[in-house]
């Protein structure tokens, strides 16, 4: 299977048609990772903090409801 993958990879590298598109997509992905990586990470940490806060508040409310029963 690995040998077949290498053969396909060799054929792809030898074929020059569409190489500009492949390079363009690679640069676009690099741009997204380096430029948009930090804001996306901040959004993820914000969502994580919000989830933890909501979880803590729900736990405290449920504990309160269990105490008054």
PDB file of N, CA, C, O and CB in Angstrom:
ATOM      1  N   UNK A   1       0.832  -1.196   0.000  1.00  0.00           N
ATOM      2  CA  UNK A   1       0.000   0.000   0.000  1.00  0.00           C
ATOM      3  C   UNK A   1       0.877   1.261   0.000  1.00  0.00           C
ATOM      4  O   UNK A   1       0.594   2.224  -0.712  1.00  0.00           O
ATOM      5  CB  UNK A   1      -0.946  -0.002   1.222  1.00  0.00           C
ATOM      6  N   UNK A   2       1.941   1.237   0.807  1.00  0.00           N
ATOM      7  CA  UNK A   2       2.825   2.390   0.866  1.00  0.00           C
ATOM      8  C   UNK A   2       3.537   2.597  -0.466  1.00  0.00           C
ATOM      9  O   UNK A   2       3.758   3.732  -0.888  1.00  0.00           O
ATOM     10  CB  UNK A   2       3.845   2.223   1.993  1.00  0.00           C
ATOM     11  N   UNK A   3       3.899   1.484  -1.136  1.00  0.00           N
ATOM     12  CA  UNK A   3       4.574   1.572  -2.432  1.00  0.00           C
ATOM     13  C   UNK A   3       3.632   2.178  -3.459  1.00  0.00           C
ATOM     14  O   UNK A   3       4.052   2.982  -4.291  1.00  0.00           O
ATOM     15  CB  UNK A   3       5.062   0.179  -2.898  1.00  0.00           C
ATOM     16  N   UNK A   4       2.360   1.797  -3.407  1.00  0.00           N
ATOM     17  CA  UNK A   4       1.364   2.362  -4.324  1.00  0.00           C
ATOM     18  C   UNK A   4       1.214   3.867  -4.081  1.00  0.00           C
ATOM     19  O   UNK A   4       1.099   4.653  -5.022  1.00  0.00           O
ATOM     20  CB  UNK A   4      -0.004   1.648  -4.152  1.00  0.00           C
ATOM     21  N   UNK A   5       1.218   4.246  -2.812  1.00  0.00           N
ATOM     22  CA  UNK A   5       1.125   5.664  -2.480  1.00  0.00           C
ATOM     23  C   UNK A   5       2.326   6.431  -3.031  1.00  0.00           C
ATOM     24  O   UNK A   5       2.174   7.538  -3.550  1.00  0.00           O
ATOM     25  CB  UNK A   5       1.027   5.853  -0.960  1.00  0.00           C
ATOM     26  N   UNK A   6       3.516   5.847  -2.921  1.00  0.00           N
ATOM     27  CA  UNK A   6       4.714   6.501  -3.451  1.00  0.00           C
ATOM     28  C   UNK A   6       4.647   6.642  -4.971  1.00  0.00           C
ATOM     29  O   UNK A   6       5.068   7.663  -5.516  1.00  0.00           O
ATOM     30  CB  UNK A   6       5.966   5.715  -3.054  1.00  0.00           C
ATOM     31  N   UNK A   7       4.122   5.626  -5.657  1.00  0.00           N
ATOM     32  CA  UNK A   7       3.982   5.700  -7.112  1.00  0.00           C
ATOM     33  C   UNK A   7       3.023   6.822  -7.510  1.00  0.00           C
ATOM     34  O   UNK A   7       3.297   7.575  -8.444  1.00  0.00           O
ATOM     35  CB  UNK A   7       3.487   4.355  -7.673  1.00  0.00           C
ATOM     36  N   UNK A   8       1.910   6.931  -6.805  1.00  0.00           N
ATOM     37  CA  UNK A   8       0.944   8.002  -7.087  1.00  0.00           C
ATOM     38  C   UNK A   8       1.574   9.357  -6.806  1.00  0.00           C
ATOM     39  O   UNK A   8       1.354  10.311  -7.553  1.00  0.00           O
ATOM     40  CB  UNK A   8      -0.344   7.823  -6.242  1.00  0.00           C
ATOM     41  N   UNK A   9       2.349   9.449  -5.743  1.00  0.00           N
ATOM     42  CA  UNK A   9       3.013  10.703  -5.399  1.00  0.00           C
ATOM     43  C   UNK A   9       4.036  11.085  -6.467  1.00  0.00           C
ATOM     44  O   UNK A   9       4.146  12.255  -6.831  1.00  0.00           O
ATOM     45  CB  UNK A   9       3.693  10.590  -4.025  1.00  0.00           C
ATOM     46  N   UNK A  10       4.780  10.108  -6.967  1.00  0.00           N
ATOM     47  CA  UNK A  10       5.758  10.381  -8.023  1.00  0.00           C
ATOM     48  C   UNK A  10       5.072  10.864  -9.295  1.00  0.00           C
ATOM     49  O   UNK A  10       5.546  11.801  -9.937  1.00  0.00           O
ATOM     50  CB  UNK A  10       6.589   9.128  -8.321  1.00  0.00           C
ATOM     51  N   UNK A  11       3.964  10.234  -9.660  1.00  0.00           N
ATOM     52  CA  UNK A  11       3.221  10.659 -10.849  1.00  0.00           C
ATOM     53  C   UNK A  11       2.692  12.076 -10.665  1.00  0.00           C
ATOM     54  O   UNK A  11       2.697  12.877 -11.600  1.00  0.00           O
ATOM     55  CB  UNK A  11       2.058   9.687 -11.142  1.00  0.00           C
ATOM     56  N   UNK A  12       2.239  12.374  -9.466  1.00  0.00           N
ATOM     57  CA  UNK A  12       1.711  13.716  -9.202  1.00  0.00           C
ATOM     58  C   UNK A  12       2.802  14.773  -9.323  1.00  0.00           C
ATOM     59  O   UNK A  12       2.561  15.847  -9.874  1.00  0.00           O
ATOM     60  CB  UNK A  12       1.078  13.776  -7.808  1.00  0.00           C
ATOM     61  N   UNK A  13       3.987  14.486  -8.820  1.00  0.00           N
ATOM     62  CA  UNK A  13       5.085  15.451  -8.879  1.00  0.00           C
ATOM     63  C   UNK A  13       5.570  15.624 -10.313  1.00  0.00           C
ATOM     64  O   UNK A  13       5.922  16.734 -10.711  1.00  0.00           O
ATOM     65  CB  UNK A  13       6.248  15.004  -7.974  1.00  0.00           C
ATOM     66  N   UNK A  14       5.594  14.555 -11.092  1.00  0.00           N
ATOM     67  CA  UNK A  14       6.039  14.648 -12.487  1.00  0.00           C
ATOM     68  C   UNK A  14       5.049  15.422 -13.348  1.00  0.00           C
ATOM     69  O   UNK A  14       5.450  16.091 -14.300  1.00  0.00           O
ATOM     70  CB  UNK A  14       6.245  13.254 -13.069  1.00  0.00           C
ATOM     71  N   UNK A  15       3.771  15.339 -13.026  1.00  0.00           N
ATOM     72  CA  UNK A  15       2.745  16.024 -13.806  1.00  0.00           C
ATOM     73  C   UNK A  15       2.714  17.490 -13.390  1.00  0.00           C
ATOM     74  O   UNK A  15       2.397  17.806 -12.243  1.00  0.00           O
ATOM     75  CB  UNK A  15       1.346  15.357 -13.608  1.00  0.00           C
ATOM     76  N   UNK A  16       3.043  18.384 -14.318  1.00  0.00           N
ATOM     77  CA  UNK A  16       3.136  19.807 -13.989  1.00  0.00           C
ATOM     78  C   UNK A  16       1.812  20.549 -14.175  1.00  0.00           C
ATOM     79  O   UNK A  16       1.720  21.723 -13.815  1.00  0.00           O
ATOM     80  CB  UNK A  16       4.200  20.458 -14.841  1.00  0.00           C
ATOM     81  N   UNK A  17       0.793  19.901 -14.723  1.00  0.00           N
ATOM     82  CA  UNK A  17      -0.486  20.588 -14.906  1.00  0.00           C
ATOM     83  C   UNK A  17      -1.158  20.751 -13.553  1.00  0.00           C
ATOM     84  O   UNK A  17      -1.274  19.793 -12.789  1.00  0.00           O
ATOM     85  CB  UNK A  17      -1.408  19.809 -15.889  1.00  0.00           C
ATOM     86  N   UNK A  18      -1.588  21.937 -13.268  1.00  0.00           N
ATOM     87  CA  UNK A  18      -2.256  22.222 -12.013  1.00  0.00           C
ATOM     88  C   UNK A  18      -1.320  22.484 -10.850  1.00  0.00           C
ATOM     89  O   UNK A  18      -1.770  22.620  -9.713  1.00  0.00           O
ATOM     90  CB  UNK A  18      -3.143  21.105 -11.671  1.00  0.00           C
ATOM     91  N   UNK A  19      -0.037  22.555 -11.117  1.00  0.00           N
ATOM     92  CA  UNK A  19       0.915  22.763 -10.025  1.00  0.00           C
ATOM     93  C   UNK A  19       0.734  24.139  -9.392  1.00  0.00           C
ATOM     94  O   UNK A  19       0.921  24.290  -8.184  1.00  0.00           O
ATOM     95  CB  UNK A  19       2.352  22.604 -10.532  1.00  0.00           C
ATOM     96  N   UNK A  20       0.372  25.147 -10.191  1.00  0.00           N
ATOM     97  CA  UNK A  20       0.160  26.485  -9.635  1.00  0.00           C
ATOM     98  C   UNK A  20      -0.995  26.482  -8.647  1.00  0.00           C
ATOM     99  O   UNK A  20      -0.947  27.164  -7.623  1.00  0.00           O
ATOM    100  CB  UNK A  20      -0.108  27.498 -10.756  1.00  0.00           C
ATOM    101  N   UNK A  21      -2.038  25.711  -8.957  1.00  0.00           N
ATOM    102  CA  UNK A  21      -3.172  25.636  -8.049  1.00  0.00           C
ATOM    103  C   UNK A  21      -2.786  24.951  -6.739  1.00  0.00           C
ATOM    104  O   UNK A  21      -3.211  25.364  -5.660  1.00  0.00           O
ATOM    105  CB  UNK A  21      -4.329  24.895  -8.710  1.00  0.00           C
ATOM    106  N   UNK A  22      -1.982  23.908  -6.851  1.00  0.00           N
ATOM    107  CA  UNK A  22      -1.550  23.190  -5.653  1.00  0.00           C
ATOM    108  C   UNK A  22      -0.694  24.097  -4.775  1.00  0.00           C
ATOM    109  O   UNK A  22      -0.862  24.132  -3.556  1.00  0.00           O
ATOM    110  CB  UNK A  22      -0.767  21.917  -6.034  1.00  0.00           C
ATOM    111  N   UNK A  23       0.220  24.829  -5.401  1.00  0.00           N
ATOM    112  CA  UNK A  23       1.067  25.752  -4.642  1.00  0.00           C
ATOM    113  C   UNK A  23       0.223  26.868  -4.032  1.00  0.00           C
ATOM    114  O   UNK A  23       0.460  27.281  -2.897  1.00  0.00           O
ATOM    115  CB  UNK A  23       2.168  26.347  -5.546  1.00  0.00           C
ATOM    116  N   UNK A  24      -0.755  27.351  -4.784  1.00  0.00           N
ATOM    117  CA  UNK A  24      -1.642  28.392  -4.268  1.00  0.00           C
ATOM    118  C   UNK A  24      -2.435  27.929  -3.064  1.00  0.00           C
ATOM    119  O   UNK A  24      -2.582  28.667  -2.090  1.00  0.00           O
ATOM    120  CB  UNK A  24      -2.586  28.849  -5.345  1.00  0.00           C
ATOM    121  N   UNK A  25      -2.948  26.708  -3.127  1.00  0.00           N
ATOM    122  CA  UNK A  25      -3.698  26.170  -1.995  1.00  0.00           C
ATOM    123  C   UNK A  25      -2.776  25.969  -0.796  1.00  0.00           C
ATOM    124  O   UNK A  25      -3.172  26.214   0.343  1.00  0.00           O
ATOM    125  CB  UNK A  25      -4.379  24.841  -2.377  1.00  0.00           C
ATOM    126  N   UNK A  26      -1.556  25.526  -1.052  1.00  0.00           N
ATOM    127  CA  UNK A  26      -0.605  25.344   0.053  1.00  0.00           C
ATOM    128  C   UNK A  26      -0.309  26.676   0.741  1.00  0.00           C
ATOM    129  O   UNK A  26      -0.290  26.754   1.969  1.00  0.00           O
ATOM    130  CB  UNK A  26       0.706  24.713  -0.462  1.00  0.00           C
ATOM    131  N   UNK A  27      -0.077  27.725  -0.055  1.00  0.00           N
ATOM    132  CA  UNK A  27       0.169  29.035   0.542  1.00  0.00           C
ATOM    133  C   UNK A  27      -1.058  29.549   1.283  1.00  0.00           C
ATOM    134  O   UNK A  27      -0.927  30.198   2.321  1.00  0.00           O
ATOM    135  CB  UNK A  27       0.585  30.034  -0.531  1.00  0.00           C
ATOM    136  N   UNK A  28      -2.235  29.271   0.767  1.00  0.00           N
ATOM    137  CA  UNK A  28      -3.464  29.683   1.445  1.00  0.00           C
ATOM    138  C   UNK A  28      -3.597  28.983   2.799  1.00  0.00           C
ATOM    139  O   UNK A  28      -3.979  29.606   3.790  1.00  0.00           O
ATOM    140  CB  UNK A  28      -4.692  29.378   0.565  1.00  0.00           C
ATOM    141  N   UNK A  29      -3.284  27.706   2.834  1.00  0.00           N
ATOM    142  CA  UNK A  29      -3.352  26.978   4.100  1.00  0.00           C
ATOM    143  C   UNK A  29      -2.322  27.492   5.096  1.00  0.00           C
ATOM    144  O   UNK A  29      -2.609  27.616   6.287  1.00  0.00           O
ATOM    145  CB  UNK A  29      -3.146  25.488   3.865  1.00  0.00           C
ATOM    146  N   UNK A  30      -1.128  27.790   4.607  1.00  0.00           N
ATOM    147  CA  UNK A  30      -0.099  28.354   5.484  1.00  0.00           C
ATOM    148  C   UNK A  30      -0.552  29.708   6.023  1.00  0.00           C
ATOM    149  O   UNK A  30      -0.353  30.006   7.201  1.00  0.00           O
ATOM    150  CB  UNK A  30       1.245  28.496   4.729  1.00  0.00           C
ATOM    151  N   UNK A  31      -1.157  30.524   5.171  1.00  0.00           N
ATOM    152  CA  UNK A  31      -1.681  31.822   5.597  1.00  0.00           C
ATOM    153  C   UNK A  31      -2.729  31.650   6.693  1.00  0.00           C
ATOM    154  O   UNK A  31      -2.705  32.347   7.707  1.00  0.00           O
ATOM    155  CB  UNK A  31      -2.284  32.578   4.401  1.00  0.00           C
ATOM    156  N   UNK A  32      -3.640  30.719   6.473  1.00  0.00           N
ATOM    157  CA  UNK A  32      -4.706  30.497   7.453  1.00  0.00           C
ATOM    158  C   UNK A  32      -4.115  30.047   8.785  1.00  0.00           C
ATOM    159  O   UNK A  32      -4.551  30.505   9.842  1.00  0.00           O
ATOM    160  CB  UNK A  32      -5.715  29.448   6.934  1.00  0.00           C
ATOM    161  N   UNK A  33      -3.137  29.164   8.744  1.00  0.00           N
ATOM    162  CA  UNK A  33      -2.558  28.656   9.987  1.00  0.00           C
ATOM    163  C   UNK A  33      -1.821  29.754  10.738  1.00  0.00           C
ATOM    164  O   UNK A  33      -1.995  29.900  11.947  1.00  0.00           O
ATOM    165  CB  UNK A  33      -1.609  27.493   9.697  1.00  0.00           C
ATOM    166  N   UNK A  34      -0.998  30.528  10.035  1.00  0.00           N
ATOM    167  CA  UNK A  34      -0.176  31.520  10.730  1.00  0.00           C
ATOM    168  C   UNK A  34      -0.917  32.794  11.076  1.00  0.00           C
ATOM    169  O   UNK A  34      -0.695  33.357  12.148  1.00  0.00           O
ATOM    170  CB  UNK A  34       1.008  31.861   9.899  1.00  0.00           C
ATOM    171  N   UNK A  35      -1.793  33.265  10.197  1.00  0.00           N
ATOM    172  CA  UNK A  35      -2.466  34.542  10.440  1.00  0.00           C
ATOM    173  C   UNK A  35      -3.732  34.361  11.260  1.00  0.00           C
ATOM    174  O   UNK A  35      -3.999  35.146  12.170  1.00  0.00           O
ATOM    175  CB  UNK A  35      -2.799  35.223   9.121  1.00  0.00           C
ATOM    176  N   UNK A  36      -4.507  33.345  10.952  1.00  0.00           N
ATOM    177  CA  UNK A  36      -5.775  33.169  11.647  1.00  0.00           C
ATOM    178  C   UNK A  36      -5.693  32.180  12.806  1.00  0.00           C
ATOM    179  O   UNK A  36      -6.690  31.945  13.489  1.00  0.00           O
ATOM    180  CB  UNK A  36      -6.821  32.713  10.676  1.00  0.00           C
ATOM    181  N   UNK A  37      -4.529  31.606  13.031  1.00  0.00           N
ATOM    182  CA  UNK A  37      -4.393  30.619  14.094  1.00  0.00           C
ATOM    183  C   UNK A  37      -4.642  31.185  15.471  1.00  0.00           C
ATOM    184  O   UNK A  37      -5.368  30.583  16.262  1.00  0.00           O
ATOM    185  CB  UNK A  37      -3.038  30.016  14.052  1.00  0.00           C
ATOM    186  N   UNK A  38      -4.058  32.329  15.777  1.00  0.00           N
ATOM    187  CA  UNK A  38      -4.193  32.922  17.111  1.00  0.00           C
ATOM    188  C   UNK A  38      -5.637  33.362  17.398  1.00  0.00           C
ATOM    189  O   UNK A  38      -6.147  33.057  18.476  1.00  0.00           O
ATOM    190  CB  UNK A  38      -3.247  34.120  17.249  1.00  0.00           C
ATOM    191  N   UNK A  39      -6.320  34.071  16.471  1.00  0.00           N
ATOM    192  CA  UNK A  39      -7.719  34.423  16.770  1.00  0.00           C
ATOM    193  C   UNK A  39      -8.616  33.201  16.947  1.00  0.00           C
ATOM    194  O   UNK A  39      -9.508  33.198  17.795  1.00  0.00           O
ATOM    195  CB  UNK A  39      -8.277  35.297  15.664  1.00  0.00           C
ATOM    196  N   UNK A  40      -8.377  32.157  16.141  1.00  0.00           N
ATOM    197  CA  UNK A  40      -9.182  30.951  16.294  1.00  0.00           C
ATOM    198  C   UNK A  40      -8.901  30.271  17.627  1.00  0.00           C
ATOM    199  O   UNK A  40      -9.809  29.712  18.243  1.00  0.00           O
ATOM    200  CB  UNK A  40      -8.915  29.984  15.143  1.00  0.00           C
ATOM    201  N   UNK A  41      -7.676  30.314  18.067  1.00  0.00           N
ATOM    202  CA  UNK A  41      -7.330  29.743  19.366  1.00  0.00           C
ATOM    203  C   UNK A  41      -8.003  30.547  20.481  1.00  0.00           C
ATOM    204  O   UNK A  41      -8.491  29.975  21.455  1.00  0.00           O
ATOM    205  CB  UNK A  41      -5.790  29.718  19.564  1.00  0.00           C
ATOM    206  N   UNK A  42      -8.026  31.870  20.336  1.00  0.00           N
ATOM    207  CA  UNK A  42      -8.687  32.707  21.343  1.00  0.00           C
ATOM    208  C   UNK A  42     -10.184  32.436  21.399  1.00  0.00           C
ATOM    209  O   UNK A  42     -10.775  32.415  22.479  1.00  0.00           O
ATOM    210  CB  UNK A  42      -8.439  34.187  21.049  1.00  0.00           C
ATOM    211  N   UNK A  43     -10.798  32.227  20.236  1.00  0.00           N
ATOM    212  CA  UNK A  43     -12.224  31.903  20.214  1.00  0.00           C
ATOM    213  C   UNK A  43     -12.462  30.579  20.926  1.00  0.00           C
ATOM    214  O   UNK A  43     -13.418  30.436  21.689  1.00  0.00           O
ATOM    215  CB  UNK A  43     -12.755  31.840  18.761  1.00  0.00           C
ATOM    216  N   UNK A  44     -11.587  29.614  20.673  1.00  0.00           N
ATOM    217  CA  UNK A  44     -11.732  28.318  21.339  1.00  0.00           C
ATOM    218  C   UNK A  44     -11.591  28.419  22.840  1.00  0.00           C
ATOM    219  O   UNK A  44     -12.347  27.781  23.573  1.00  0.00           O
ATOM    220  CB  UNK A  44     -10.718  27.346  20.808  1.00  0.00           C
ATOM    221  N   UNK A  45     -10.637  29.210  23.318  1.00  0.00           N
ATOM    222  CA  UNK A  45     -10.470  29.348  24.769  1.00  0.00           C
ATOM    223  C   UNK A  45     -11.639  30.112  25.376  1.00  0.00           C
ATOM    224  O   UNK A  45     -12.035  29.829  26.506  1.00  0.00           O
ATOM    225  CB  UNK A  45      -9.145  30.062  25.098  1.00  0.00           C
ATOM    226  N   UNK A  46     -12.199  31.076  24.647  1.00  0.00           N
ATOM    227  CA  UNK A  46     -13.370  31.804  25.136  1.00  0.00           C
ATOM    228  C   UNK A  46     -14.559  30.869  25.271  1.00  0.00           C
ATOM    229  O   UNK A  46     -15.284  30.909  26.265  1.00  0.00           O
ATOM    230  CB  UNK A  46     -13.715  32.970  24.197  1.00  0.00           C
ATOM    231  N   UNK A  47     -14.755  30.021  24.258  1.00  0.00           N
ATOM    232  CA  UNK A  47     -15.855  29.060  24.340  1.00  0.00           C
ATOM    233  C   UNK A  47     -15.641  28.074  25.477  1.00  0.00           C
ATOM    234  O   UNK A  47     -16.593  27.692  26.157  1.00  0.00           O
ATOM    235  CB  UNK A  47     -16.006  28.308  23.021  1.00  0.00           C
ATOM    236  N   UNK A  48     -14.403  27.662  25.685  1.00  0.00           N
ATOM    237  CA  UNK A  48     -14.110  26.741  26.786  1.00  0.00           C
ATOM    238  C   UNK A  48     -14.380  27.376  28.132  1.00  0.00           C
ATOM    239  O   UNK A  48     -14.923  26.727  29.026  1.00  0.00           O
ATOM    240  CB  UNK A  48     -12.666  26.279  26.719  1.00  0.00           C
ATOM    241  N   UNK A  49     -14.012  28.632  28.289  1.00  0.00           N
ATOM    242  CA  UNK A  49     -14.263  29.344  29.548  1.00  0.00           C
ATOM    243  C   UNK A  49     -15.764  29.500  29.783  1.00  0.00           C
ATOM    244  O   UNK A  49     -16.246  29.310  30.900  1.00  0.00           O
ATOM    245  CB  UNK A  49     -13.579  30.730  29.536  1.00  0.00           C
ATOM    246  N   UNK A  50     -16.495  29.844  28.729  1.00  0.00           N
ATOM    247  CA  UNK A  50     -17.948  29.968  28.854  1.00  0.00           C
ATOM    248  C   UNK A  50     -18.601  28.652  29.226  1.00  0.00           C
ATOM    249  O   UNK A  50     -19.522  28.619  30.041  1.00  0.00           O
ATOM    250  CB  UNK A  50     -18.545  30.484  27.562  1.00  0.00           C
ATOM    251  N   UNK A  51     -18.128  27.568  28.631  1.00  0.00           N
ATOM    252  CA  UNK A  51     -18.653  26.242  28.956  1.00  0.00           C
ATOM    253  C   UNK A  51     -18.392  25.902  30.422  1.00  0.00           C
ATOM    254  O   UNK A  51     -19.285  25.415  31.115  1.00  0.00           O
ATOM    255  CB  UNK A  51     -18.025  25.175  28.042  1.00  0.00           C
ATOM    256  N   UNK A  52     -17.186  26.155  30.891  1.00  0.00           N
ATOM    257  CA  UNK A  52     -16.859  25.854  32.291  1.00  0.00           C
ATOM    258  C   UNK A  52     -17.685  26.692  33.255  1.00  0.00           C
ATOM    259  O   UNK A  52     -18.133  26.185  34.284  1.00  0.00           O
ATOM    260  CB  UNK A  52     -15.373  26.088  32.550  1.00  0.00           C
ATOM    261  N   UNK A  53     -17.894  27.970  32.937  1.00  0.00           N
ATOM    262  CA  UNK A  53     -18.699  28.841  33.793  1.00  0.00           C
ATOM    263  C   UNK A  53     -20.138  28.342  33.855  1.00  0.00           C
ATOM    264  O   UNK A  53     -20.731  28.258  34.930  1.00  0.00           O
ATOM    265  CB  UNK A  53     -18.660  30.295  33.282  1.00  0.00           C
ATOM    266  N   UNK A  54     -20.693  28.011  32.688  1.00  0.00           N
ATOM    267  CA  UNK A  54     -22.061  27.503  32.649  1.00  0.00           C
ATOM    268  C   UNK A  54     -22.181  26.191  33.421  1.00  0.00           C
ATOM    269  O   UNK A  54     -23.153  25.979  34.147  1.00  0.00           O
ATOM    270  CB  UNK A  54     -22.515  27.305  31.201  1.00  0.00           C
ATOM    271  N   UNK A  55     -21.207  25.326  33.266  1.00  0.00           N
ATOM    272  CA  UNK A  55     -21.222  24.050  33.979  1.00  0.00           C
ATOM    273  C   UNK A  55     -21.174  24.270  35.492  1.00  0.00           C
ATOM    274  O   UNK A  55     -21.898  23.607  36.235  1.00  0.00           O
ATOM    275  CB  UNK A  55     -20.041  23.173  33.532  1.00  0.00           C
ATOM    276  N   UNK A  56     -20.336  25.183  35.948  1.00  0.00           N
ATOM    277  CA  UNK A  56     -20.233  25.465  37.385  1.00  0.00           C
ATOM    278  C   UNK A  56     -21.537  26.027  37.936  1.00  0.00           C
ATOM    279  O   UNK A  56     -21.975  25.650  39.023  1.00  0.00           O
ATOM    280  CB  UNK A  56     -19.089  26.445  37.656  1.00  0.00           C
ATOM    281  N   UNK A  57     -22.157  26.935  37.176  1.00  0.00           N
ATOM    282  CA  UNK A  57     -23.414  27.526  37.646  1.00  0.00           C
ATOM    283  C   UNK A  57     -24.530  26.493  37.688  1.00  0.00           C
ATOM    284  O   UNK A  57     -25.333  26.484  38.621  1.00  0.00           O
ATOM    285  CB  UNK A  57     -23.822  28.695  36.750  1.00  0.00           C
ATOM    286  N   UNK A  58     -24.587  25.624  36.684  1.00  0.00           N
ATOM    287  CA  UNK A  58     -25.610  24.580  36.690  1.00  0.00           C
ATOM    288  C   UNK A  58     -25.394  23.611  37.854  1.00  0.00           C
ATOM    289  O   UNK A  58     -26.351  23.185  38.499  1.00  0.00           O
ATOM    290  CB  UNK A  58     -25.603  23.817  35.356  1.00  0.00           C
ATOM    291  N   UNK A  59     -24.145  23.271  38.113  1.00  0.00           N
ATOM    292  CA  UNK A  59     -23.860  22.380  39.242  1.00  0.00           C
ATOM    293  C   UNK A  59     -24.262  23.008  40.567  1.00  0.00           C
ATOM    294  O   UNK A  59     -24.828  22.335  41.429  1.00  0.00           O
ATOM    295  CB  UNK A  59     -22.379  22.019  39.272  1.00  0.00           C
ATOM    296  N   UNK A  60     -23.974  24.293  40.734  1.00  0.00           N
ATOM    297  CA  UNK A  60     -24.349  24.943  41.995  1.00  0.00           C
ATOM    298  C   UNK A  60     -25.864  25.033  42.132  1.00  0.00           C
ATOM    299  O   UNK A  60     -26.393  24.852  43.229  1.00  0.00           O
ATOM    300  CB  UNK A  60     -23.730  26.348  42.083  1.00  0.00           C
ATOM    301  N   UNK A  61     -26.574  25.309  41.034  1.00  0.00           N
ATOM    302  CA  UNK A  61     -28.037  25.360  41.101  1.00  0.00           C
ATOM    303  C   UNK A  61     -28.634  23.991  41.399  1.00  0.00           C
ATOM    304  O   UNK A  61     -29.577  23.875  42.182  1.00  0.00           O
ATOM    305  CB  UNK A  61     -28.607  25.898  39.793  1.00  0.00           C
ATOM    306  N   UNK A  62     -28.082  22.956  40.771  1.00  0.00           N
ATOM    307  CA  UNK A  62     -28.590  21.609  41.039  1.00  0.00           C
ATOM    308  C   UNK A  62     -28.289  21.180  42.477  1.00  0.00           C
ATOM    309  O   UNK A  62     -29.114  20.525  43.114  1.00  0.00           O
ATOM    310  CB  UNK A  62     -27.980  20.604  40.052  1.00  0.00           C
ATOM    311  N   UNK A  63     -27.122  21.543  42.982  1.00  0.00           N
ATOM    312  CA  UNK A  63     -26.804  21.234  44.382  1.00  0.00           C
ATOM    313  C   UNK A  63     -27.753  21.958  45.331  1.00  0.00           C
ATOM    314  O   UNK A  63     -28.182  21.394  46.337  1.00  0.00           O
ATOM    315  CB  UNK A  63     -25.348  21.617  44.700  1.00  0.00           C
ATOM    316  N   UNK A  64     -28.077  23.195  45.013  1.00  0.00           N
ATOM    317  CA  UNK A  64     -29.015  23.952  45.839  1.00  0.00           C
ATOM    318  C   UNK A  64     -30.390  23.298  45.818  1.00  0.00           C
ATOM    319  O   UNK A  64     -31.032  23.167  46.860  1.00  0.00           O
ATOM    320  CB  UNK A  64     -29.110  25.409  45.357  1.00  0.00           C
ATOM    321  N   UNK A  65     -30.847  22.885  44.630  1.00  0.00           N
ATOM    322  CA  UNK A  65     -32.153  22.244  44.516  1.00  0.00           C
ATOM    323  C   UNK A  65     -32.169  20.915  45.266  1.00  0.00           C
ATOM    324  O   UNK A  65     -33.187  20.559  45.860  1.00  0.00           O
ATOM    325  CB  UNK A  65     -32.517  22.026  43.040  1.00  0.00           C
ATOM    326  N   UNK A  66     -31.069  20.183  45.247  1.00  0.00           N
ATOM    327  CA  UNK A  66     -30.997  18.920  45.981  1.00  0.00           C
ATOM    328  C   UNK A  66     -31.027  19.154  47.489  1.00  0.00           C
ATOM    329  O   UNK A  66     -31.548  18.321  48.231  1.00  0.00           O
ATOM    330  CB  UNK A  66     -29.731  18.152  45.594  1.00  0.00           C
ATOM    331  N   UNK A  67     -30.484  20.261  47.946  1.00  0.00           N
ATOM    332  CA  UNK A  67     -30.463  20.558  49.380  1.00  0.00           C
ATOM    333  C   UNK A  67     -31.832  20.938  49.921  1.00  0.00           C
ATOM    334  O   UNK A  67     -32.160  20.613  51.062  1.00  0.00           O
ATOM    335  CB  UNK A  67     -29.488  21.671  49.660  1.00  0.00           C
ATOM    336  N   UNK A  68     -32.635  21.625  49.111  1.00  0.00           N
ATOM    337  CA  UNK A  68     -33.938  22.097  49.629  1.00  0.00           C
ATOM    338  C   UNK A  68     -35.034  21.042  49.495  1.00  0.00           C
ATOM    339  O   UNK A  68     -36.150  21.260  49.967  1.00  0.00           O
ATOM    340  CB  UNK A  68     -34.366  23.367  48.893  1.00  0.00           C
ATOM    341  N   UNK A  69     -34.748  19.923  48.875  1.00  0.00           N
ATOM    342  CA  UNK A  69     -35.792  18.889  48.760  1.00  0.00           C
ATOM    343  C   UNK A  69     -35.941  18.119  50.024  1.00  0.00           C
ATOM    344  O   UNK A  69     -36.772  17.214  50.102  1.00  0.00           O
ATOM    345  CB  UNK A  69     -35.492  17.939  47.632  1.00  0.00           C
TER     346      UNK A  69
END
